[in-house]
Amino acid sequence: MEGQAPWRGLPVKPIAVPGMISHEETQYYEYIGTVYEGRGEVVELGPWLGKSTTHIVRGLEKNRKFDGKQLHVFDDFVWRASWMDPHTPEDERLQNHADFSHLFKKYVEDVLPRLNVTRAKISNYDGNETVPRIEWTHGPIEMMYIDCGRTVQANEGWFEIFSPSFIPDVSLLIMQDWRLHRERPRQPYNQTLWFTEAHAELELVHELQEGAIASFLYRARS
């Protein structure tokens, strides 16, 4: 929340991809990859059309410890017209519940070789019933970018899948929607604070002024 946070002065080249992230969030994504230590894999949940994905990869590519590695990207790639249509050019809007993975790959074409993309879900939600659940078999995780829902159910879903692979005092969990619990009037689905308060092993280390990102260091379970 500091005005002089180390990412605030970082120049970021804009990209022509539909998205809903703030300028400071793009700065943070491009900054935080530079502290990657190469001690585990890097995962993104819920990339939508890939604006965040591209900024994440840009940050990681500045770091030699990411050489030869890929960002593991998971999404159910189910189009939800009610909130996706308003943020998308009219000629690219799809039928509700259509598979939009082809649009994602189009927008991330420049960084696609650095991605390992899997269509899978955390849990059943709004049209993804036939999509398989995520399975993680790639070993320890050092960094994870999470933009897949605000409810306790959604967050407990990814935590159940991935937390056995977190490295105590190393793994950094970057929650895209965490600060939305501060919205007023309160919305019943903004449950991110409830989730993190239920997990004493999650220690808040970064919180942005512009946007909703907060990052947590995974501590050893007591």
Summary of the structure (lengths in Angstrom):
residues: 222
radius of gyration: 16.6
end to end distance: 28.4
largest distance: 52.0
contacts: 653
relative contact order: 0.17
helix: 32%
strand: 18%
